[in-house]
Amino acid sequence: MKVTLEAVAKAIDGTVVGDGSVEITGVAGIREAREGELTFLANPRYESYLELTQASAIIVSENHRNIGKPLIQNPNPYLAFLKAMRLFTGEAERPCAGVHPTAVVAEDAFIALDASVGPHVVIGRGASIGARAIVHAGCFIGARARVGDEVLLYPNVTVREECVLGDRVIVHSGTVVGSDGFGFVRDGDVYRKLPQVGNVLVEDDVEIGANVTIDRATTGTTRIGAGSKIDNLVQIAHNVQVGKNCIIVAQVGISGSTVLGDHVVLAGQVGIVGHIEIGAGAVVGAQSGVSKSVKPGERMFGYPALPLGQAKRIEASIRNLPELIQTVRRLKRRVAELEGPKEPR
């Protein structure tokens, strides 16, 4: 496929700077791009690659400096590159509608006529699969679970009984939606399991990475808000409430009954204790440990997590501790010299 740069710019709502007749054959990252390909610059860290890339054209922000290559200017280069990728790669091929003969489907389960159910899928009693949904090989859909329209379940996803996936949800391989919450009551020398009788509700347009575990509520519902995106290897405990359009990065752990407001960002390996609230728009930096509620819009970092400015000052002070200790020792010696020898009592 060959498209002129001018045509690409029109398709992604950009403005050409330079030769718009350049032919583009594909897209690639700035380091691996070759002649004929279109790349992009969204992160200033990659600015040095502008002079090195072999790409024939680059998507940049508005008013970017001229670098001697044709450019497409756009206010959001990353989003523009996404549109360009779709232009050249098109939509992924859909499997054929229907139920594979090796699938095990309960008699009273409902499967939309245009849904696709792959090999060795198990669908329990009273479960439903929505229109144009794709359930790949080896998935398990428990009794009375509901899978919405245009959902995509990659191989070996588990959606346990009573759990609900909204429309256009994407779940990657190995994820379990609706595993039991970690609830036990001590009885003398033993622990008795607390029944977990709630469910999980994943709202529309959520994407969940590989090997994520979202525990069902003890009672009520564990909720993942519409538009939220969850990376691989995340643990979300029972009765957690995640707001809309949240970003939860790999290896985050959220303890039971914690509430996240809308548009919260949790960076990699953040740990959050139970029964607290993270306010809307808050951002928690990587590897932070959050032990108290966070105000809306707050930026937190460290262990224990503190407001970002305070955490940075503490971190800078810790780095200077060896020199500070040496300085204190010198001052103590100097004071001792000035005071002279102590007289015996």
C-alpha positions as CSV (number, residue, x, y, z in Angstrom):
1,M,0.0,0.0,0.0
2,K,1.4,3.4,-1.1
3,V,-0.2,6.7,0.0
4,T,1.1,10.2,-0.4
5,L,2.0,12.1,2.7
6,E,-0.7,14.7,1.8
7,A,-3.3,12.0,1.8
8,V,-2.1,10.6,5.1
9,A,-2.2,14.1,6.7
10,K,-5.8,14.6,5.5
11,A,-6.8,11.2,7.0
12,I,-5.2,12.0,10.4
13,D,-6.2,15.7,10.6
14,G,-2.7,17.0,10.2
15,T,-0.9,19.6,8.2
16,V,2.0,18.9,5.9
17,V,5.3,20.8,6.2
18,G,7.5,20.1,3.2
19,D,7.0,17.7,0.3
20,G,3.5,16.3,0.5
21,S,4.0,14.1,-2.6
22,V,6.4,11.7,-0.7
23,E,5.0,8.2,-0.8
24,I,4.4,6.4,2.5
25,T,4.3,2.6,2.6
26,G,3.8,2.0,6.3
27,V,4.4,3.2,9.9
28,A,7.1,2.4,12.5
29,G,8.7,3.7,15.7
30,I,11.3,6.4,15.3
31,R,14.3,4.0,16.0
32,E,13.3,1.2,13.7
33,A,11.6,3.1,10.8
34,R,13.0,2.7,7.3
35,E,12.8,4.7,4.1
36,G,9.1,4.9,3.0
37,E,7.8,4.7,6.5
38,L,6.1,7.3,8.7
39,T,7.1,7.7,12.3
40,F,6.2,10.2,15.1
41,L,7.7,12.2,18.0
42,A,5.6,12.6,21.1
43,N,8.2,12.2,23.9
44,P,11.0,14.8,24.1
45,R,13.4,12.0,25.2
46,Y,13.4,10.8,21.6
47,E,14.2,14.2,20.1
48,S,17.8,13.1,19.3
49,Y,16.5,10.4,17.0
50,L,15.0,13.0,14.6
51,E,18.4,13.5,13.0
52,L,19.1,9.7,12.9
53,T,15.8,8.1,11.8
54,Q,15.5,6.7,8.3
55,A,11.8,7.4,8.2
56,S,10.6,9.4,5.1
57,A,8.3,11.6,7.2
58,I,7.6,12.3,10.9
59,I,4.5,13.3,12.8
60,V,5.3,16.1,15.2
61,S,3.5,18.6,17.4
62,E,2.4,22.0,16.0
63,N,5.1,24.6,15.4
64,H,7.9,22.0,15.7
65,R,11.3,23.1,14.3
66,N,12.1,22.2,10.7
67,I,14.5,19.2,10.6
68,G,15.0,18.8,6.8
69,K,12.4,16.0,6.4
70,P,8.7,16.3,5.5
71,L,6.6,16.6,8.6
72,I,2.9,16.3,9.6
73,Q,2.0,18.7,12.3
74,N,-0.7,17.7,14.7
75,P,-1.6,18.8,18.3
76,N,-1.5,15.2,19.5
77,P,1.2,13.3,17.6
78,Y,0.6,10.1,19.5
79,L,-3.1,10.0,18.6
80,A,-2.3,11.0,15.0
81,F,0.1,8.1,14.8
82,L,-2.6,5.7,16.1
83,K,-4.8,6.9,13.3
84,A,-2.0,6.4,10.7
85,M,-1.5,2.8,12.0
86,R,-5.1,2.0,11.4
87,L,-4.9,3.5,7.9
88,F,-2.1,1.1,7.0
89,T,-2.9,-2.0,9.0
90,G,-6.7,-2.0,8.9
91,E,-8.9,-3.9,11.2
92,A,-7.8,-7.3,12.6
93,E,-9.4,-10.3,10.8
94,R,-12.4,-11.6,12.7
95,P,-13.0,-15.3,13.2
96,C,-16.1,-16.7,11.6
97,A,-19.4,-16.4,13.5
98,G,-20.7,-19.5,15.2
99,V,-19.8,-22.0,17.9
100,H,-16.8,-24.4,17.4
101,P,-17.9,-28.1,17.7
102,T,-15.5,-28.7,20.6
103,A,-17.1,-25.9,22.7
104,V,-19.2,-27.0,25.7
105,V,-22.3,-24.8,26.0
106,A,-25.1,-25.2,28.5
107,E,-28.6,-25.7,26.9
108,D,-30.0,-22.5,28.4
109,A,-27.0,-20.3,27.5
110,F,-27.6,-17.5,25.0
111,I,-25.1,-16.8,22.2
112,A,-25.8,-14.1,19.6
113,L,-25.9,-15.4,16.0
114,D,-23.0,-13.2,14.9
115,A,-20.8,-14.0,17.9
116,S,-17.8,-16.3,17.6
117,V,-17.0,-19.0,20.2
118,G,-13.7,-20.8,19.7
119,P,-12.4,-24.4,20.4
120,H,-12.8,-25.8,23.9
121,V,-14.7,-22.9,25.3
122,V,-17.0,-23.6,28.2
123,I,-20.2,-21.6,28.7
124,G,-22.2,-22.2,31.8
125,R,-25.9,-22.3,32.6
126,G,-27.8,-19.1,31.9
127,A,-24.8,-17.3,30.6
128,S,-25.1,-14.9,27.6
129,I,-22.7,-13.8,24.9
130,G,-23.6,-10.6,23.1
131,A,-23.6,-9.5,19.4
132,R,-20.3,-9.7,17.5
133,A,-18.5,-10.9,20.6
134,I,-15.4,-13.0,20.1
135,V,-14.5,-15.7,22.7
136,H,-11.3,-17.4,21.8
137,A,-10.1,-20.9,22.6
138,G,-10.1,-22.2,26.1
139,C,-12.2,-19.5,27.8
140,F,-14.5,-20.3,30.6
141,I,-17.8,-18.3,31.1
142,G,-19.5,-19.2,34.3
143,A,-23.2,-19.7,35.1
144,R,-25.3,-16.6,34.6
145,A,-22.3,-14.5,33.5
146,R,-23.0,-11.9,30.9
147,V,-20.6,-10.9,28.1
148,G,-21.7,-7.8,26.2
149,D,-21.7,-6.8,22.6
150,E,-18.4,-6.7,20.7
151,V,-16.4,-8.0,23.6
152,L,-13.0,-9.6,22.8
153,L,-11.8,-12.4,25.1
154,Y,-8.3,-13.7,24.2
155,P,-7.5,-17.4,24.9
156,N,-7.8,-18.8,28.4
157,V,-9.8,-16.0,30.0
158,T,-12.0,-16.9,32.9
159,V,-15.2,-15.0,33.6
160,R,-16.7,-16.6,36.7
161,E,-20.4,-17.0,37.6
162,E,-22.6,-14.0,37.9
163,C,-19.9,-11.6,36.6
164,V,-20.8,-9.0,33.9
165,L,-18.6,-7.5,31.1
166,G,-20.1,-4.5,29.3
167,D,-19.8,-3.7,25.6
168,R,-16.5,-3.5,23.8
169,V,-14.5,-4.9,26.7
170,I,-11.1,-6.5,25.8
171,V,-9.6,-9.1,28.1
172,H,-6.2,-10.6,27.5
173,S,-5.1,-14.2,28.1
174,G,-4.8,-15.6,31.6
175,T,-7.0,-13.1,33.3
176,V,-9.6,-14.1,35.9
177,V,-12.6,-12.0,36.5
178,G,-14.5,-13.0,39.6
179,S,-12.0,-15.0,41.6
180,D,-12.9,-15.3,45.3
181,G,-11.9,-12.4,47.5
182,F,-9.3,-13.1,50.2
183,G,-11.7,-13.3,53.2
184,F,-11.1,-15.5,56.2
185,V,-12.2,-15.4,59.8
186,R,-10.0,-16.8,62.6
187,D,-11.6,-19.5,64.7
188,G,-9.2,-20.6,67.4
189,D,-6.2,-22.0,65.6
190,V,-7.8,-22.2,62.2
191,Y,-9.1,-19.8,59.5
192,R,-12.6,-20.2,58.2
193,K,-13.4,-19.1,54.7
194,L,-15.8,-16.3,54.4
195,P,-18.2,-17.0,51.4
196,Q,-17.7,-14.6,48.5
197,V,-21.2,-14.2,47.1
198,G,-20.9,-10.9,45.2
199,N,-19.8,-10.3,41.6
200,V,-17.7,-8.2,39.3
201,L,-19.0,-5.6,36.9
202,V,-16.7,-4.4,34.2
203,E,-18.3,-1.4,32.4
204,D,-18.1,-0.5,28.7
205,D,-14.9,0.1,26.8
206,V,-12.5,-1.3,29.5
207,E,-9.3,-3.1,28.5
208,I,-7.7,-5.6,30.9
209,G,-4.2,-7.0,30.3
210,A,-2.8,-10.5,30.7
211,N,-2.8,-12.4,34.0
212,V,-4.9,-9.8,35.9
213,T,-7.1,-11.0,38.8
214,I,-10.2,-9.1,39.8
215,D,-11.8,-10.5,42.9
216,R,-15.6,-10.8,43.3
217,A,-17.2,-8.8,46.1
218,T,-17.8,-10.4,49.4
219,T,-21.3,-9.0,49.0
220,G,-22.4,-6.5,46.4
221,T,-20.1,-5.7,43.4
222,T,-16.5,-5.1,42.6
223,R,-16.7,-2.4,39.9
224,I,-14.3,-1.3,37.0
225,G,-15.5,2.0,35.6
226,A,-16.1,2.6,31.9
227,G,-13.1,3.4,29.8
228,S,-10.5,2.3,32.3
229,K,-7.3,0.5,31.2
230,I,-5.6,-2.1,33.3
231,D,-2.1,-3.4,32.5
232,N,-0.7,-6.9,32.9
233,L,-0.3,-8.6,36.3
234,V,-2.6,-6.3,38.4
235,Q,-4.5,-7.5,41.5
236,I,-7.8,-5.9,42.4
237,A,-9.3,-7.1,45.6
238,H,-12.9,-7.7,46.7
239,N,-15.3,-4.7,46.7
240,V,-12.9,-2.3,45.1
241,Q,-14.6,0.5,43.1
242,V,-12.5,1.8,40.2
243,G,-13.8,5.0,38.6
244,K,-14.1,5.9,34.9
245,N,-11.1,6.3,32.6
246,C,-8.5,5.2,35.2
247,I,-5.0,3.9,34.2
248,I,-3.6,1.1,36.3
249,V,-0.1,0.0,35.3
250,A,1.5,-3.4,35.7
251,Q,1.9,-5.1,39.1
252,V,-0.3,-2.7,41.0
253,G,-2.1,-4.2,44.0
254,I,-5.3,-2.6,45.3
255,S,-6.6,-4.0,48.7
256,G,-10.2,-4.6,49.5
257,S,-13.0,-1.9,49.5
258,T,-10.7,0.9,48.3
259,V,-12.4,3.5,46.0
260,L,-10.7,5.1,43.1
261,G,-12.3,8.2,41.6
262,D,-12.5,9.0,37.9
263,H,-9.2,9.5,35.9
264,V,-6.9,8.2,38.6
265,V,-3.4,7.0,37.4
266,L,-1.5,4.3,39.3
267,A,2.0,3.8,38.0
268,G,3.8,0.4,38.0
269,Q,4.0,-1.6,41.3
270,V,1.9,0.8,43.4
271,G,0.5,-0.8,46.5
272,I,-2.7,0.5,48.1
273,V,-4.1,-0.5,51.5
274,G,-7.8,-1.3,51.9
275,H,-10.7,0.9,52.9
276,I,-9.3,4.3,51.6
277,E,-10.2,6.7,48.8
278,I,-8.1,7.9,46.0
279,G,-9.6,11.1,44.7
280,A,-10.5,11.9,41.1
281,G,-7.6,12.8,38.9
282,A,-4.9,11.8,41.5
283,V,-1.6,10.4,40.2
284,V,0.5,7.9,42.2
285,G,4.2,7.4,41.1
286,A,5.8,4.0,40.5
287,Q,6.5,1.7,43.5
288,S,4.7,4.0,45.9
289,G,2.9,2.6,49.0
290,V,-0.4,4.4,49.7
291,S,-1.6,4.0,53.3
292,K,-4.0,6.9,53.6
293,S,-6.7,8.5,51.5
294,V,-5.5,10.8,48.7
295,K,-7.2,14.1,47.8
296,P,-8.5,14.7,44.3
297,G,-5.8,15.9,41.9
298,E,-3.0,15.1,44.3
299,R,0.3,13.8,42.9
300,M,1.9,11.3,45.3
301,F,5.2,9.4,45.4
302,G,7.3,7.3,47.8
303,Y,6.8,4.9,50.7
304,P,4.8,5.9,52.5
305,A,3.4,7.9,49.7
306,L,3.6,11.7,50.2
307,P,2.8,14.7,48.1
308,L,5.2,14.8,45.2
309,G,7.0,18.0,46.2
310,Q,7.6,16.8,49.8
311,A,8.7,13.3,48.6
312,K,11.3,14.9,46.2
313,R,12.7,17.0,49.0
314,I,13.0,14.0,51.3
315,E,14.6,12.0,48.6
316,A,17.2,14.7,47.9
317,S,18.0,15.0,51.6
318,I,18.5,11.2,51.9
319,R,21.0,11.3,49.0
320,N,23.0,13.9,50.8
321,L,23.0,12.1,54.2
322,P,26.6,10.7,54.0
323,E,28.0,14.2,53.4
324,L,25.7,15.7,56.1
325,I,27.0,13.1,58.6
326,Q,30.6,14.0,57.8
327,T,29.8,17.7,58.2
328,V,28.2,17.1,61.6
329,R,31.2,15.1,62.8
330,R,33.6,17.9,61.7
331,L,31.5,20.5,63.5
332,K,31.4,18.4,66.7
333,R,35.2,18.1,66.6
334,R,35.5,21.9,66.0
335,V,33.2,22.7,68.9
336,A,35.2,20.4,71.1
337,E,38.4,22.1,70.2
338,L,36.9,25.5,70.9
339,E,35.5,24.5,74.2
340,G,38.8,23.1,75.3
341,P,39.4,20.1,77.6
342,K,36.8,19.5,80.2
343,E,37.8,20.3,83.8
344,P,37.5,17.3,86.2
345,R,34.6,17.6,88.7
